[in-house]
Amino acid sequence: MGQRHGHREDAEVSETELLALVCCDLAAIVRGRSLAAEQLAEHLHTGIGWVPANHALTALGPLAEPNPFGSTGDLRLLPDPATRMRVSPSAEAPALELILCDLLEIDGRPWECCPRRFLRDALADMEREFDIRVAASFEHEFQLMRDDVPVSLPFSLEAQRRAEPFATNVMDALTQADVRPERFFPEFAAHQFEIPVAPANGLAAADRAVILREVVREVARREGMRATFVPLLNPDEAGNGVHIHISLIDAAGSSLLFDAGGAGALSEVGERFAAGILKHARALTALTAASPVSAMRLQPHRWSAGAVCLGRQNREALLRLPPLVTLAGADPAAQLRLEYRGADASANPYLALGALIRAGLEGLRAQLPAPPILEEDPAGLDAAGAERFGLGALPASLEEALGELERDEAVRAWLPPLLYDAYASVKRAELAAVSELDLADVCRRYAGVY
């Protein structure tokens, strides 16, 4: 994502305007500290102070106990100038300006629990070992909390028009923030919308995911609403997913996934990459669907990820091959990508994408055989077919997913020991905090977080 200072030419910038130096933590919460925007130059190379224990804060507020950090240690939030973004002020609020940061030791060494470092290392290994680059995009669903507005029919123009002026304002704000939004449209659940964005290189794609969530929340807040990316707002309705689209490309930017003669037009590289993700799917969900309400969304017949398989144009498959459009001479090779449908906004985007790349990398190293492609609605599968395509095979709870993560030695080894211990402590603390609540209450509580 290129450097972007927003539309400074459109509005006078106050000398005291705040710039937030932030990171996305293990609970996918953006935290940080702010300073006067004019002071950034003083901190570009030395950053500002941060505390390791902040990475043990849960999404629900309290510090996870026990955690591996305790009260000791110091870090630096080091700003990445390429991620600076700004959304212009409005009558309701001052400008939103932030810059994403890496977490470093005070002597400049990378901190082993930095999520951006985790993704950056996975991308580097993919390029070093196989000369493969990764482009990606995160496609978010979210809902507006609007009890004062009647619910419109799914996908209807009426639903979109009732979302104005939010719809137009959020697309403008995302454009200012250089997130590159492509479309805005209503979805199936009440006041639910989706915003796909253009692909970017792996690290920038995850940066855009973090920024998109904050910009959407900001615009909703300015209009007196709350936007929630909670994985499940109402147990009886569709949930909010984050579809992670992955393309593998060479140094020239050409697709390494496409093979016109392959099943589903997928190359051998693509088949092996997909097979690695499917092999480790159960452990991966601990990192990609990371809240106590996430597993309920990932059930058969919910149009999310009910089958642990590769599917072509199939919205029940964990990994999906979207359609290749040849209308008007469109190039199918440039379109081919793998869509991972088992993520949501409770996942840290850097950990989620980094883990998917690590899983695909394992598939390439092991030269795993091509997974079968599901061509039909899994609801019609017989018992043998349901087993072959992994119908309902994802963990049924976050607790079960964490158990899979602990037992899958390969996936666990991708995480430095300190990062694994911190992540597990945060997630188990969340489970303990909601253990006495029913599902509807847990959904409501997490709707206030995400």
N, C-alpha and C positions, 0 to 999 in steps of 0.2 A: 504494500500500500504506500503510495508516494506521499511525501510530506504535504500537509495541507494545513493552512492557517485559517481556513474559513473565509468568510466574506468580510474581512476587516475593512475593505474599501466601502462597504455599505453602511457601516455604523461606527460611530466614534467609540474607541476603546478606552475605558476608564483606566487611570493609573493604578487603581486598586482592584481591577478585575481579577478574579481568582482563576488560577490554572491548577487543576487537580492532577497530581502525580499518583497513578493508581496501578494496581495489579489485580488480577482475577485469582481468587484463592481456591483452596481445595473444595470448598462448598459452592464454587461458581459465583461467589459474591464479590463485587468490585469494591475494594477498599483502598484507602490511601490518605494522602495529606495534600493540602492546598497551599499555594503561595501566590504572591502577586505575579501576574504574568510577566511583568518586566524583569523579574528576578530569575527567570529560567536560566539565562546564560551563566549565572553564578553556580548553577547546580548541574549543568549538563554532563560534566566529567566526574563529579564526585557524588552526585545524587543527594538524597536526604535519608534520614535515619528511619529504620524499620525494626520490628521485633520478631524473632522467629516464632514466638508463641501466637502471634496473630494468625499464623497458618493452622492453628489448632482451634480457631473459632468455628463454631458450627453455624449452619444456615439459620438456626433458631435463636442464636444470640450467645448462649453461654460458651465458655471454653470447654473443649473436650477434656475429660479427666478419666483415666490418666492420658497424658500425651508425652511425646518424646522430647519436648523442648523445655518445659518448666519455665522458670523465670530468668534464665541466663541467656547471654548471647546478644549480638547486635548485627544488623544487616544494613545494606543500602538499597534504596529504590533508585535505580539508575534509569533515567528517561531515555526512551528511544525516539529521537527526533522525527523519524519517518512516520510515527503513529499520531503525531499531534493533530487534533481535530477541534473544530469550534462550530457551534450552532449559535446563530445570532440571537441577541436578546429580543424579548417581546414585551408587550405591555404587562404580562403576567410574571415575568421572571428575567433575571440577568442572563447573560450568555452562558452556555454550557461549553467549557473548554477543558479538555483533558489530554493527557499524554500517557501512553502505556509504558510500563517500566519492567526491566529485568531485576531479579533479586540477586544481589551479589554479597559475598563476604566483604568485610570492611577493608581488606587488602586487595579487592578487585577480583578474587577468584569466584567462578560461578558457584552459586549455592545449589546444593544437590536437590533441594525441594522446589526449585523455580520451575513452574509449569511451562513457561516459554522455552527454557533450556531443554526440557524434556522433549518438546516437539522439535526444536532446532536440531537436537542430536539425532532423532529418528530420521529426519529429512537428510541429514548429512550422511548417515549410514546407507540410506537407500541410494544416494548419488554415488558414494564411494564404491559400494560393492557391485551395483548393477548399472551405473550411469543413468539412473532414472530420476527425473524430477516429478514432483507432485504438485498439481494444481487442485484446488478444492473450493467449495462454497458451502455455506451453511444456510439452509432454508428453514426459516422459523415460522411456527404457528403461535398465535397468542390470542387472548381474549380481552375485551374491554369490559370492565365491571360497570354495567349500566342498568341498574334496576329501574331507572326512570324512562327507558326507551323500550318500546315493544320489540320482541324478537321477530326478526324477519325470516323469510324462507331461506334455507341454505343456498349459497352460491348466487343469490339473487341480486339484481341491480338495486333493488330496494334496500337490501342490507348494506350495500356500499354507500348509497346516497345518505342513509341515516348515519353513517360514520363520518360524514363531512361536518366541519372542516378538518377533522383529524386526519382523514386519509390524505388529502392534498398537503397538509402541513407536515405530516411525518415523512412523506416522500421528499419534500423540499429539504427538510432537516437532514435526512439521510444523505441527500446529494451534497449538501454543504459539508457533511462529515466525511465525504469521499468513500462512502460505503458501497456506492454503485448499485442502488436498488433497481430491479428490473420491472417488477410488477407489484400491484397491490390488489388483493381480491378477497372476498368473503369466503369462509369455509363452512363446514357442516354444523358445528356446535353454535350455541347462542353467542352472538357478538364475537365470533371467532374470525380471525383474518390471517393471511399468510403474505410474507414478503420474501420472494427469492432475490438473491443478489448475484452479481457477476462473479465468476471464478477469479481466484488470485493465487499466487504462489502460496505454499502451505502455511507459512507463518502469518502472512498477511491475511489469509482467509480466516484464521482463528482470531486475529486482531479485529477483523470486521465483525465477527460474531459477537465479541465482547461489546464493541461500540454500538452495534445495532440495538442490542437490548437496552442499553442506557439511553439512547436517543429516543426509542419508542416510549420508554417510561417517562422521559422528560417531556415530550410533546403531550402525552396524555395528562400528565400532571398540570401542565400549563392550561389545559382545557377542563380542569376540574374533575378528571377521571383517574382511574388507575388501570394500567395495562398489566396483565399477568401472563407470564409464560409457564405457569404451573403445569406440570405434566398431566394432571387430571384435576379439573375444577369441580366437576360433578360426576360421581361414579356412574351415573346413568347416561352420560353423554360421551362424545368423542373427546379425546385428550389433545394436548398440544405437544407435538413432536418437533424435533430438529432433524431434518434429513441432511445428512452429510454426503455431498457429491464429490467423488474422487476421480481425477483423471491422471493417468501416468503418461508423461511426455518425455521426449528426448531433448538434447541440448538445443535443437533448432525449434522446439515447440511442437513437433509432430506427435500425433497420438501413438502410443505403444499398446493401447488396448484394442485397437480395431484390427480385425482380420475378416475380410469379406467372406472367406470360406469357412470360418469357424462357427461353431454352434452359437447362435445369438450374435454373430459377428464379433465374438470376443476372441482375442488372441491367446496364445499359450501363456504369455506373461500375465494377461488379465485373469485367465483361469486359475493359475497358481496363486496369484495375489488374492483372489476371491476365496479360494480354498483355505488359505491361511486364516482369513477372518472367520470363516464358518467353523474351522477346527477349534478356535478359541472363543467362540461366540458366548458361551455361558459365563466365562470369566470376564470377558469384555464388558458385559452389561453392568458390572459393578462400577465401571468407570464411565460408561456412556448413558446409563439410565440410573442416576445416582441418588434418588430420593425414595423415601418409604412409600410414595404413591406411584412411582414410575412403573413398577412391574404390572400393575393392574391395566395399564394402557397397552402393554405388550402381550396381549392375549389374542387367541384366534378369534376371527370374525369382528375385530375392531379396526380393520384397515390400517394396521400399524406394522407389526412384525410378528405375526402369529406362527410363522413357519421359519425354521432356521435353515434356509436354503437360498439358492440363487434363482430368481424368477425373472421372466421377461414380461415387462409391462404388467406386473403383478403386485398389487399393493398389500398383499398379505405376506410377502417374502421379506426376510431380514435384509437381504441384498437384492436390489432390483436393477435390471437393465431398462432404463427409460426408452421410449420409442425413438427410432431413428427416422427423422423426417426427410424425405427426398423431394417433397413438393417444391416446385420452382427451382429444381437443380441444387437444393441444399446438400452440403457435403456431410455424409453420415460419419466419416472418420472423426471429424472435429467435434461431433456431438456425443460420441460414445463415452460413457462414464459409468461408474459403479455408485449406486445410491444406497447408502447405509441408513436404514429406517429405524434403528433401535436406539436412537439418542434423544435426549430432551435437554431443556435449559437448566436442569439441575447438574449437568455435567460441565466441568471445566473444559472449554473448547480445545485448549492445548493438550490436555491429557487425553481427551477423547480421540482427536485426530492422530496424535502421536501413537496411541495404542493401536489404532486401526492400521497405521503404517507399519508398526512393529509386527503385527499379526500377518499382514501381507508379505512383509519381508521374510518371515519364517516360511511362508508358503513358497516363495521363490527359492530360498536356500534349499528346502527339502524337495523341490520339484514335485509338489503335491499334484495328484491327478485332478483333472477337471471335475468340478462338482456337477451333478445333474441339474438341468434347468427345469423349473416348475412352469408348466404352460397352462395350467388350469386353476380354477378356484379350489383351494385346499379343502373347502367344505365338502367337496365331492370325492375325496380320497378314501380308499378302503384302508383297513388297518395296516397293511403292508406299505401302502403309499404314504400314510401318515407318518410311519416310522422312518421311511426313506427320506422324506423331506422335512423331518424335524418339526412336525406340527405340535405346537404347544411345548416345545422343548426348552424354551428360555426359562431361567429361574422365576419362580412364582413370587419371590419377595426379594427385597434388598438384602435381608439376612442370608438368604440362600445364595444370592449373587456374590456376597462377600466371602462365603464359604468356598464357592467355586474359584474365586480369585486366590484365596489362600492355598487351594489344592493344585491349581495350575502352575506348576513350577516355572514354565516358560514365561507366562505373563507376569507372574510375581517378580521374576528376575529382571524384567524391563525397568522396574521401579527401584531406584536406590533404596536400601533398607530404611533409611530415615524417612524417605517419602512414603514408602509403604506403611510404616508404622503410624505416621501422622494421618495418612488418609483413612486407614482402618479405624483409628481412634475417633476421628471426626464423624464417620458414618455410623459407627456403633453408638456414639453418643446421641446422634439424631434418633436412631431406632429406640433407644431407651427413653428418650424424652416424649415420644408419642405412643409408647407401648400400651397405655391404658385408654387410648382414644379409639373411637370407631373410625372407619374409613372416611366417612363424610366429614368428620371433624378434622382429620388429618389433612384432607384435601383443602379445607378452608384455611387451615393454619399455613400450609405451604403456599396457598394463593396470595397470602400477605407477604411472602418472602420473595417469590420469583415473579 
